[in-house]
Amino acid sequence: MLEKDITNLILRFLKTVPNCFCWKEHGGLYGTSGIPDIVACINGRFYAFEVKTEAGKVTKLQRATIKKIQAAGGTAVVVRTVDEVRAVLKQSGLALRNEQ
């Protein structure tokens, strides 16, 4: 499965999470390098998901950005599946639809 396919599945899942505002961060000329692929605010909490395929590797810049987000009190992680995103949200205490 391609990274963009995994990203789309994660975004589709996040849109079912109550009180979630999320988007796909697009790189490019006006973007900031190293920002995780998906950014979300859920119940006032900041989440960032760096999406990788099973064989995908995190760059040094991505790793540094994840650490900066964590140091600022946000949740930032590398994920490879929707289930990993679901686990992160459940671990942070969010009640997910159909899983309460």
C-alpha positions as CSV (number, residue, x, y, z in Angstrom):
1,M,0.0,0.0,0.0
2,L,1.3,3.5,-0.9
3,E,1.8,6.2,1.8
4,K,-0.9,8.3,0.2
5,D,-3.4,5.4,0.5
6,I,-2.6,5.0,4.2
7,T,-2.9,8.8,4.7
8,N,-6.3,8.8,3.0
9,L,-7.5,5.9,5.2
10,I,-6.3,7.7,8.4
11,L,-8.0,10.9,7.3
12,R,-11.2,9.1,6.6
13,F,-11.0,7.5,10.1
14,L,-10.2,10.8,11.8
15,K,-13.3,12.4,10.2
16,T,-15.4,9.9,12.3
17,V,-13.8,11.0,15.6
18,P,-16.0,13.5,17.5
19,N,-14.6,17.0,17.9
20,C,-11.8,16.4,15.4
21,F,-10.4,19.0,13.0
22,C,-7.7,17.5,10.8
23,W,-5.9,18.0,7.6
24,K,-3.2,16.6,5.3
25,E,-0.1,18.8,5.5
26,H,1.2,19.4,2.0
27,G,4.8,20.1,1.5
28,G,6.1,22.4,-1.1
29,L,7.4,25.9,-1.7
30,Y,5.3,27.5,1.0
31,G,5.2,24.7,3.5
32,T,7.5,23.9,6.4
33,S,9.8,21.0,5.9
34,G,9.6,18.2,8.4
35,I,6.0,18.8,9.5
36,P,4.1,15.5,9.9
37,D,1.7,14.4,7.2
38,I,-1.5,14.7,9.2
39,V,-2.2,17.4,11.8
40,A,-5.3,17.2,14.0
41,C,-6.9,19.0,16.9
42,I,-9.2,16.8,18.9
43,N,-11.0,18.1,22.0
44,G,-8.4,20.9,22.1
45,R,-5.4,18.6,22.0
46,F,-2.7,18.7,19.3
47,Y,-1.9,15.5,17.4
48,A,0.6,15.1,14.5
49,F,1.0,11.8,12.6
50,E,3.9,11.1,10.3
51,V,2.7,8.4,7.9
52,K,5.0,5.8,6.6
53,T,4.7,2.5,4.7
54,E,5.8,-0.6,6.4
55,A,9.3,-0.1,4.9
56,G,9.3,3.7,5.1
57,K,11.9,5.5,7.2
58,V,11.7,8.7,9.1
59,T,14.2,11.4,8.2
60,K,16.4,13.2,10.7
61,L,14.3,16.4,10.1
62,Q,11.0,14.5,10.7
63,R,12.4,12.9,13.9
64,A,13.6,16.4,15.1
65,T,10.2,17.9,14.4
66,I,8.3,15.1,16.2
67,K,10.5,15.7,19.2
68,K,9.8,19.5,19.2
69,I,6.1,18.8,19.0
70,Q,6.3,16.4,21.9
71,A,8.5,18.9,23.9
72,A,5.7,21.5,23.4
73,G,3.1,19.2,24.9
74,G,1.6,17.8,21.7
75,T,1.3,14.2,20.6
76,A,3.4,13.4,17.6
77,V,4.1,9.9,16.4
78,V,5.0,7.8,13.3
79,V,2.2,5.6,12.2
80,R,1.8,2.9,9.5
81,T,-1.9,2.0,9.9
82,V,-5.2,3.3,11.0
83,D,-5.1,0.9,13.9
84,E,-1.9,2.6,15.2
85,V,-3.7,6.0,15.1
86,R,-6.7,4.5,16.9
87,A,-4.3,3.1,19.6
88,V,-2.7,6.5,20.1
89,L,-6.0,8.2,20.5
90,K,-7.3,5.5,22.9
91,Q,-4.1,5.7,24.9
92,S,-4.6,9.5,25.3
93,G,-8.0,8.8,26.8
94,L,-10.3,9.6,23.9
95,A,-13.5,7.7,23.6
96,L,-13.9,6.6,20.0
97,R,-17.2,6.0,18.3
98,N,-18.3,2.4,18.4
99,E,-15.6,1.6,21.0
100,Q,-17.0,3.2,24.2
